[in-house]
Amino acid sequence: MCNETCGYNSGLRQFRRFQRYFRALHCPVRWVIIRLLGDRELSTGEIFTALMEAGENISKSGLYYHLSELEEAGIIELAKYREVGGGAPEKVWRLKVREIKIDLTEEL
């Protein structure tokens, strides 16, 4: 079994990067979110509405979880806050990266 002490530490950083992306992209709902954002910025509420219209049965807390996972992986980012009717400002999201490339032969 390969682990951090197996002698292949040079590829460990590359592997960790791959793991981060895989964790973020394993869920089909997150792919829908990415496609919704595309070349535009959308608020959390706009993403929620679009997901519901697309037939995704998701709670608001579920959406917040998916957004945080995509943000943690560096795939999306907070673009700004938008004031909504005198309440708390709403987060507006955008894609941070459009493409992910991993060179499987790269030595670090």
C-alpha positions in Angstrom: 0.0 0.0 0.0 1.4 3.4 -1.0 1.4 6.1 1.6 3.4 9.3 2.5 6.4 7.2 3.5 6.6 4.9 0.5 9.3 6.8 -1.3 7.2 8.5 -3.8 6.7 11.8 -2.0 7.7 13.7 -5.2 4.2 13.0 -6.6 2.3 13.5 -3.4 1.6 17.2 -4.0 0.2 16.4 -7.5 -1.9 13.6 -6.0 -3.3 15.9 -3.3 -4.3 18.4 -5.9 -6.1 15.7 -7.9 -7.9 14.5 -4.7 -9.1 18.1 -4.0 -10.6 18.3 -7.5 -12.1 14.8 -7.4 -13.8 15.5 -4.1 -15.3 18.7 -5.5 -16.4 17.2 -8.8 -17.7 13.8 -7.8 -21.3 15.1 -7.5 -23.5 15.8 -10.6 -25.2 18.8 -8.9 -21.8 20.5 -8.8 -21.4 20.0 -12.5 -24.7 21.7 -13.1 -23.6 24.6 -10.9 -20.4 25.0 -12.9 -22.4 25.0 -16.2 -24.9 27.5 -14.8 -22.1 29.9 -13.9 -20.3 29.5 -17.3 -19.2 33.0 -18.3 -21.5 34.8 -15.9 -21.9 35.7 -12.2 -24.9 34.3 -10.3 -26.1 34.9 -6.8 -26.8 32.0 -4.5 -30.5 32.6 -4.9 -30.2 32.6 -8.7 -28.3 29.3 -8.6 -30.9 27.8 -6.3 -33.8 28.9 -8.6 -32.0 27.5 -11.7 -31.3 24.2 -10.0 -35.0 23.9 -9.0 -36.1 24.7 -12.6 -33.6 22.1 -13.8 -35.4 19.5 -11.6 -32.7 19.2 -9.0 -34.3 18.7 -5.6 -31.9 20.4 -3.3 -32.3 22.4 0.0 -30.7 25.8 0.5 -28.3 24.2 3.1 -27.4 21.6 0.5 -26.6 24.3 -2.0 -24.4 26.1 0.5 -22.5 22.9 1.1 -22.0 22.3 -2.6 -20.9 25.9 -3.2 -18.4 25.7 -0.3 -16.9 22.5 -1.6 -16.4 24.1 -5.1 -14.9 27.2 -3.5 -12.6 25.2 -1.3 -11.3 23.3 -4.4 -10.6 26.6 -6.1 -13.1 26.0 -8.9 -15.5 28.9 -8.0 -15.0 32.1 -6.1 -16.9 34.8 -4.5 -17.3 37.7 -7.0 -19.1 40.1 -4.7 -22.0 40.7 -2.4 -25.3 42.0 -3.7 -27.8 43.9 -1.5 -31.2 42.2 -1.5 -34.2 44.1 -0.2 -32.6 45.5 3.0 -31.7 42.0 4.3 -28.3 40.4 4.6 -26.2 40.8 1.4 -26.3 37.8 -0.9 -23.1 36.1 -2.3 -22.5 36.3 -6.0 -20.4 33.5 -7.5 -18.2 33.1 -10.6 -16.0 30.4 -12.0 -12.4 30.7 -11.0 -11.1 28.1 -13.4 -12.7 26.9 -16.6 -10.3 24.0 -17.2 -8.3 21.7 -15.0 -5.2 20.0 -16.4 -3.2 17.4 -14.5 0.1 16.2 -16.0 0.3 12.6 -14.9 4.0 12.4 -15.7 5.0 15.7 -14.1 7.8 15.4 -11.5 7.7 17.8 -8.6 
